[in-house]
Amino acid sequence: MNRMRSGIFAAYFLCACVQSSCLVGGNIKMLSVVRTVPKLLGRASVLLRQAAENPEVVKDVAASVVKDVGTSVSKSSWSIGIGTVVGSGIAAISGCGAMFGAFSYFSTLGHNVSDLKGELADMKSASKEMNARMESVSKEMNARFDAYNARSDARFEKVYLGTMSITLGVPALLLIGLGVLQKK
């Protein structure tokens, strides 16, 4: 969508520059258009850059085009003057289209940048939430392992004590029994 808008903007702007140069020069022959296109492309890129940095440039360019068209109308004959007025109207419409295209393109670009910033902030908060969940799961698993180890230790102690008591108790009983038998 942005490429289409920028293409339309470039076409409108180039058309406006070509028409303005033909009208201001007073020569509508194709040869003069072919000669002026490379100059216009350079001028168009400079004007685009200036318009992006400072919107007041657009007003200055429009005022100079109107002044030059008015001068060429007063110097030429009436039939050429009508053609010049019609041509300047077309150039003005093309220029307005170009400025609308530039505004639309740059405003869409700004919205895209703000959308990307919002998505990045969402990703950061989602990452923080995921880290918090992982930490709570890790703490829960550690608590479960600690409880299991405590139960295992308690079982081991019971089994160990039972085994030790049997291991030590049976001989002790035998010794006590032998001692009792010997005293009799």
C-alpha positions as CSV (number, residue, x, y, z in Angstrom):
1,M,0.0,0.0,0.0
2,N,2.8,2.4,0.8
3,R,4.6,1.6,-2.4
4,M,1.5,2.3,-4.4
5,R,1.0,5.7,-2.6
6,S,4.6,6.7,-3.1
7,G,4.3,5.7,-6.8
8,I,1.2,7.8,-7.3
9,F,2.9,10.7,-5.4
10,A,5.9,10.5,-7.6
11,A,3.8,10.4,-10.8
12,Y,1.7,13.4,-9.7
13,F,4.8,15.4,-8.7
14,L,6.7,14.7,-11.9
15,C,3.6,15.6,-14.0
16,A,3.2,18.9,-12.1
17,C,6.9,19.7,-12.5
18,V,6.9,18.9,-16.3
19,Q,3.7,20.9,-16.8
20,S,5.0,23.9,-14.8
21,S,8.3,24.0,-16.6
22,C,6.5,23.9,-20.0
23,L,4.1,26.6,-19.0
24,V,6.7,28.9,-17.4
25,G,9.1,28.4,-20.3
26,G,6.3,29.3,-22.8
27,N,7.3,26.4,-25.0
28,I,5.1,23.3,-25.1
29,K,7.1,21.4,-27.7
30,M,8.1,17.9,-26.9
31,L,11.8,18.7,-27.4
32,S,11.8,21.1,-24.5
33,V,10.1,18.6,-22.3
34,V,12.7,15.9,-23.1
35,R,15.5,18.4,-22.4
36,T,14.0,19.5,-19.0
37,V,13.1,16.1,-17.6
38,P,16.6,15.3,-16.1
39,K,16.6,18.8,-14.6
40,L,13.1,18.3,-13.2
41,L,14.0,14.9,-11.6
42,G,16.9,16.6,-9.8
43,R,14.7,19.5,-8.8
44,A,11.9,17.2,-7.8
45,S,14.1,15.2,-5.5
46,V,15.3,18.4,-3.9
47,L,11.8,19.7,-3.5
48,L,10.6,16.3,-2.1
49,R,13.4,16.4,0.5
50,Q,12.6,20.1,1.4
51,A,8.9,19.4,1.6
52,A,9.5,16.5,3.9
53,E,11.6,18.6,6.2
54,N,9.6,21.9,5.9
55,P,6.0,22.2,4.7
56,E,6.4,25.9,4.1
57,V,8.5,25.0,1.0
58,V,5.3,23.8,-0.7
59,K,3.7,27.2,-0.3
60,D,6.8,29.0,-1.7
61,V,6.9,26.7,-4.7
62,A,3.2,27.2,-5.4
63,A,3.5,31.0,-5.1
64,S,6.4,31.1,-7.6
65,V,4.6,28.9,-10.1
66,V,1.5,31.1,-9.9
67,K,3.7,34.2,-10.4
68,D,5.5,32.7,-13.4
69,V,2.3,31.5,-15.0
70,G,0.7,34.9,-14.6
71,T,3.8,36.5,-16.2
72,S,3.6,34.1,-19.2
73,V,-0.1,34.8,-19.7
74,S,0.5,38.6,-19.8
75,K,3.3,38.2,-22.4
76,S,1.6,35.8,-24.7
77,S,-1.4,36.0,-27.0
78,W,-4.9,35.3,-25.8
79,S,-5.2,31.7,-27.3
80,I,-1.9,30.7,-25.7
81,G,-3.1,32.4,-22.5
82,I,-6.2,30.2,-22.4
83,G,-4.0,27.1,-22.9
84,T,-1.6,28.3,-20.3
85,V,-4.5,28.9,-17.8
86,V,-5.9,25.4,-18.5
87,G,-2.4,23.9,-18.3
88,S,-1.7,25.7,-15.0
89,G,-5.0,24.4,-13.7
90,I,-3.9,20.9,-14.5
91,A,-0.5,21.5,-13.0
92,A,-2.2,22.9,-9.8
93,I,-4.4,19.8,-9.6
94,S,-1.4,17.6,-10.1
95,G,0.5,19.5,-7.5
96,C,-2.4,19.2,-5.0
97,G,-2.5,15.5,-5.8
98,A,1.2,15.2,-5.2
99,M,1.0,17.1,-1.8
100,F,-2.0,14.9,-0.8
101,G,0.0,11.8,-1.8
102,A,3.0,13.1,0.2
103,F,0.8,13.8,3.3
104,S,-0.8,10.4,3.0
105,Y,2.5,8.6,2.5
106,F,4.2,10.3,5.4
107,S,1.2,10.0,7.8
108,T,0.9,6.3,6.9
109,L,4.6,6.0,7.6
110,G,4.2,7.6,11.0
111,H,1.3,5.3,11.8
112,N,3.4,2.3,10.8
113,V,6.2,3.4,13.0
114,S,3.9,3.9,15.9
115,D,2.3,0.5,15.3
116,L,5.7,-1.1,15.3
117,K,6.6,0.7,18.6
118,G,3.3,-0.6,20.1
119,E,4.0,-4.1,19.0
120,L,7.5,-4.0,20.4
121,A,6.2,-2.8,23.7
122,D,3.6,-5.6,23.7
123,M,6.3,-8.1,22.9
124,K,8.4,-6.8,25.8
125,S,5.5,-7.0,28.3
126,A,4.7,-10.5,27.0
127,S,8.3,-11.5,27.5
128,K,8.3,-10.2,31.1
129,E,5.0,-12.1,31.8
130,M,6.5,-15.3,30.3
131,N,9.7,-14.8,32.4
132,A,7.5,-14.3,35.6
133,R,5.5,-17.5,34.8
134,M,8.7,-19.5,34.2
135,E,10.1,-18.2,37.5
136,S,7.0,-19.2,39.4
137,V,6.9,-22.6,37.7
138,S,10.6,-23.0,38.6
139,K,9.9,-22.1,42.2
140,E,7.0,-24.5,42.4
141,M,9.1,-27.3,40.9
142,N,11.9,-26.6,43.4
143,A,9.3,-26.7,46.3
144,R,8.0,-30.0,45.0
145,F,11.5,-31.5,44.7
146,D,12.3,-30.3,48.2
147,A,9.1,-31.8,49.6
148,Y,9.9,-35.1,47.8
149,N,13.4,-35.1,49.1
150,A,12.2,-34.4,52.6
151,R,9.7,-37.4,52.3
152,S,12.4,-39.6,50.9
153,D,14.8,-38.6,53.7
154,A,12.2,-39.3,56.3
155,R,11.4,-42.7,54.7
156,F,15.1,-43.5,54.5
157,E,15.6,-42.6,58.1
158,K,12.7,-44.8,59.2
159,V,14.0,-47.7,57.1
160,Y,17.6,-47.1,58.2
161,L,16.6,-46.9,61.9
162,G,14.4,-49.9,61.5
163,T,17.2,-51.8,59.8
164,M,19.7,-50.7,62.4
165,S,17.5,-51.6,65.2
166,I,16.9,-55.0,63.8
167,T,20.6,-55.4,63.0
168,L,21.7,-54.2,66.4
169,G,18.7,-55.4,68.3
170,V,18.8,-59.1,67.4
171,P,22.4,-59.6,68.6
172,A,21.7,-57.5,71.7
173,L,18.7,-59.6,72.5
174,L,20.8,-62.7,71.9
175,L,23.5,-61.4,74.2
176,I,21.0,-60.4,76.8
177,G,19.4,-63.8,76.5
178,L,22.8,-65.5,76.8
179,G,23.6,-63.4,79.8
180,V,20.4,-64.2,81.5
181,L,20.9,-67.9,80.7
182,Q,24.4,-67.8,82.1
183,K,23.3,-66.3,85.4
184,K,20.9,-69.0,86.0
